[in-house]
Amino acid sequence: MKLAERMSRLGTETAFEVLARAGQLEAQGRHIIHLEIGQPDFDTPQYIKDAACQALADGFTGYGPSAGLPQARERYARYISETRGVPVDPAELVITPGAKPILFFGILALVDEGDEVIYPNPGFPIYESVVEFVGAKAVPAPLREERQFRLDPDELASLVTDKTKMIIINSPHNPTGSVLTREDFEAIARIAIERDVWVLTDEPYSKMVYDGEFESILSVDGMKERTILVEGFSKTYAMTGWRLGYGVMPAPLAEQVAKLQTNSNSCTASFVQIAGIAALDGPQDESEAMMAAFKERRDVMVAALNELPGISCLSPGGAFYVFPNVTGTGTDSRDLAKACLEEAGVAVLSGTAFGAYGDGYLRLSSANSIENIQEAIERIRGLLEG
């Protein structure tokens, strides 16, 4: 089969490959503890399910506008206005099947072949994948442990050239759990404004900040007109399979992103959009309890990892991942991740799944019970000491 050349530039997510291999081992009778996939181990709150069922009964089963149902765009825009402290008009918001299409559509709409896009490395692998897919150059901005895996503004400034079209940021961050500060955002904003560069801010973990308060670059003066904000319901409301996300951006760009939606997905399922309204309007206690559980699990996991030989681990400020340094084990992080799965029955990811600057680290998700986390760490201890 002769594929289009562009397909050779399209990457994937290693987490799903590891999940598939773990499934094969489970089919052979192995007991695998899953710490590889970024998916809450909680169910969607019942009131959201009930709202979706009611929406189906009420006839929300047909096509809707490509940009989203008017009532959903209004409610989601109001949520962003309330949480980011910046007025957002519904015309500046596009609803998509999951948050990931906004990454794709935003880059497709703005980035030409030969342009450059700066992205965090280690980082969500789809950033690099989509940038290279459209024929642009993906420029890694290293995230280093000595800065708590936060972007270094001086280094970022040095990476910007006349070809730079966009800077991608992600806070709270996947895979390291780092959280950018207000000072970080202001420094990034100065660079973006001075060099006339777009910023794509990926914020699906906005409710998962455990130390301090969540901040967004959208609230920095001068940034709303050059920012694409990505949000969704998957993490906050345990709605990964519902595929519901949205982007906030200047209205003229939103029109173009909606056009891309028309040409690909047509629209987002109407009853799911109604369920999203219910998620925001309904009781938040289950979501808040889930966030508290993730914080407790983080503390347990970090403390246990720091007791293992050759491993050290910072306490992440957000998201539900930890990113331990495993260089002290003397084992390559890829080989160690493979051994954890094949020998110890613990599915984890090598930091290299998130870029070259992830070498020497593993990513573990805390989206599992404390009992399973403790068992997983003991299995890893046995592997290291065996």
N, C-alpha and C positions, 0 to 999 in steps of 0.2 A: 504494500500500500504506500503510495506517495502522498504524504501529508503536506499541507502548506508549510512553508519554511517557518512561519511565525510560531507554529506549534512547538518547535524545538526550543523556543525561548520561554515557554510557559512552565512554571514550576508546580509544586503541590504542597500539601501539608503532611509532614512526616507523622504527625500524631495519628492520622487516619491509617497510615501504613502499619504503624506499631499496633494500633487497635485491631487491625485485621489479623496480624500475626498472633496477637494475644488470643483472639478468637479461635484460631487454628489450634493453639495449645490447649485451650479449654475444651475443644471438641475431642481432644485426645485424653481428656480426663484430668488435666492439670488444673490446679487452683491458682488463678492469677489475681493479684491485687492491682487494680487499675489506678495508676497515678499519672497517666499519660494524656488523658483527654480533658480539654477545658470545658467541662459540662457540669452544671450543678447536679448533685445527687439528690436533689429535692424535687418533688412533683410540683407542677403548676398549681397555685392556689385554686381552691374549688370555685371561688366566686368568679374567677376569670373563665374557667371552663363553663360555668353556668351562663355567663354573658355570651359566650360563643354559641352555645346551644340555643339561647333565646334569639340571637341574631339570625341563626339559620331558620328558626321557626318564623321569624319576622320577614323572611324573604331576602336576606342579604346574601344571595347565592349567585348573582350575576356579575357581569363586568362592571367595573367602576372606573372613574377617571384615572388616567395613567399616573398622575401625581398623587393620587390618594383621595379618599372620600373627604368632602369639605369639612364635615364635623370632626373627622379624625385629624386632619391637618390643623384645624383650629385648636383642638385640645393639646396635641403634641407641641404645637408652637407655644402655647401658653405654659406648658411644662418647662420648656427650655428658657422662656422668659423668666420664670420664677426661680429656676435653679442656677442660671448663669448670670442673671441680673442685667440682661440686655433685651430690649424689646425685639420680638420676632413676629413677623407677619406670616400668616398661613401661606402666602404666595412665595415665601422664602424656604419652604419645606417640601420635600418629596418623600413619600413613603414607599418602601421597597420590600421585597421578600427577604428579610434579613438585612443586617447592616452592611454586609460585605458588598452588595451591588453598588452602594454609594462609593466605596473605594474604587471599584472598577469604573463606574460611570464618571466620577469626578476626574480621574486620570485620563479617560478616553476623551472627555470634553475639552480638557485644557492642555494636555501635553502632546507635543508633536514629536515626530522622529528627529533625533539629534538633540532634543532638549535634555536637561539633566534634572533629576529628582533626588533630593537628599532624604535618606530614611534612616531610622535607628537600627543599629546592628550591634548585638543581637536584637531581633525584632520579629514581628509577625511576618511569616515568609511570603504572604500574599503581596506585601508592598513591593518587594523586589521583583516578584514574578510578573505582576501587571505592568510595572514600569518597563521592564524589558520586553514584554509582549507587544507593547505599542511602539517599540523601536527606539525608545529613549534610553538614556544611560542612568542606571541606578547607582547613586553615590553613597556609600555607607558612612554614617556618622557613628563612630565607635562609642559604645556605652561601657564605662569601666567601673570596676568594683570600688576603686578608691574614691570615686564620686558617687557612690551608692547607686551606680548604673543610671545616673542622670546625664543628659546631654551637657557637654561642655560648650558654653556659648562662644568662647574664643575659638575653639576648634571648629565649631559650626560655621562661624564667620569666615574662616579660612577656606572652607569647602565651597562657598558660594562663588560662582563665576557668572559671566555674562550669559551663559547658557542655562543657568538654573531657573526652572519654571516653578518649582514647588518644593516645600519642605514638609515632610510627614512627621508628626509627633504623636505619641501614644502615652497617655497618663490617666490613671494607673496603667502600668506597662506590662505587656505580655512579651517575653517570658519572665522578667526579673522581679516584677512587683514594685518597681520604683515609682515614685510620685514626684513630678516636677513641682517646684516651688513658684510662688508669685514672682520672685526675682528671676527665675529661669524664664518664665513666660514673657516678662517684660524685656529681657535680653533678646529672646527669639523674635519678639515683635519688632524691636528696633531694627534687627537685621532684615526682616521681611519688608518693613516699610521703606527702609533706605534703599534696598535692592529691588523693590517692586516685585516681590515673590509671593505666590500663593502659599497658604498653610493649610494642610489637611490635618485636622486634629481628631484622632480616633478615640472615642470616649465611652466604650461599652461597659467599662468597669467604674463608672462615675459614682455609683453608690457603694463601692467597695474600697473606701479609704478608712484605714484603721487608726492612723496616727495623724491628727490634725484635720483640716477641712479640705474638701475638694475644691480645686481651682480650675478654671478653663481660660485658655488664651482668648476665647471669644469675648471675654469681658474687658480685655485690655483696649484702651483707646486706640482707634484707628484700625482695629483688626477685623471688625465684622465684615467690612466690604472686601476682604481678601482671604476669608476663611471658609472652609468647608468643614462643618462639624458632623461627625458620624455618631449616631446613638442607636440603641435598640433595646429590646425587651428580654433577650435571651438570658442574660446573666442576672439582672435584678429580679426578674419574676420567674426564673426557671422555665423559660419558654423557648428553648433552643430549637425544638422541632416545629414550632409554630411558624418560623421564618417571618419575623416582623422587625423591621428596622426603619430608619429614616435619616435623612441628611438635611442640614440647615446651611443655606448659602445665599448669596445675593440673588434676587428674583430673576434677573436675566439668565443667570446660570441655571437656576432651578428649571426654567422653561426648557433648556437644552437637555438637562438630565432627564426630565420627564419624557422628552422625545426619544432618548436612548431606551428608556423603560418601554415605551410604545413599541419599539423595534425589537425588543427581547422578551420581556415578561408580560407585556400588555398592561398588567396592573397587579397589585397585591390583593390577595383574597379579601373580599369585603367583610366577611364575618370575623376574620382575624383582626382587621383594623378596629372593629367595634369592640372586640375583646381587649385590645390595647387601651381604648378609652376607659373601659372598666378597670383595667389594671391600675391606671393612674388615679381614678376617682375612688376606688374601693379602699378597704382597710389595708394598711401597710404593715401590720404586725407580723405576718408570716415572712414577708421580705426582710424586715428588720431582724427577725429571729435568725433567718438564714445568714445574714451578714455577721451577726454575733457568733454564730457557729463557725463560720469561716475564720474569724479572728482567733477563736479558741484553738481551732485546728492548726492555724499558722503557728501559734505559740508552742504547741506540742511538737509539731514537726521540726521547727527550727531548733528547739532545745535538744531533741533527739538526734538530729543530724550532727549537731556540734559535739556530740559525744562519740561519734564514729571516728575510727582511725583514718587520718589523712584527709578529712573533710571539714570544711568550715563554711558557715552559712550566715549571711546577713539576714536580719528580720525585715521582710518587705513591708512597705507602707500601705500597699493596696493589692487589688486583684486576689486571685486564689491560687497563686503559684509561689514556689520558693525556688531559688536558683543557686544551689550549693556549689562551692569551689571544690573540685575533686582532684586537683593537680597533686595534692599530697599523697594520693594513693599510688602514684607511679603508673597508673593505668590510663590509657587514652580514653577520653570521655565517650567516644563512640563504642569502643570495646566494652567499657564498663556498663553502658546502657544496655548493650546486647546481653551481657552476662547477667545483669539484673533480671531481665526477662527470661532468658533461656534456662538459667541455672537456679535463680532465686525465686522466680515466679512473680516478679514485681515489674510492671510495665511503667517505664519512665522514658524520657527523651534526652538524647544528648543535646547539649547546648548548641552544637553545630547545626541542628535542625533549624536554628533561628539565625544562621549566618556565621561567618568565619570568626567573628569576635566572641562567639559563644563557646569556642574551643576551651576545654578545661572545666566545663560546668555541666551539670544536669538540670533539667527542669522537672519538678514534681508538682502535680496538682494536689491541692488540699481538699478537692471536692470528693472526699470519701470520709467514712466514719473515723473517729479517733481510734477505735479498736483496730480497724484495718491499717491505719497509718502506723500505729505502734508495731503491729505485726510486720508490716512492710519494712520498717527500719530495722527490726531484729533480723529479718531475712537478709537484708543488705549487710548488716554487721557480720552475720555468718559467712557471707560471700567474701568479705574483706579479710576476715580473720582465719578463714578456712585454709 
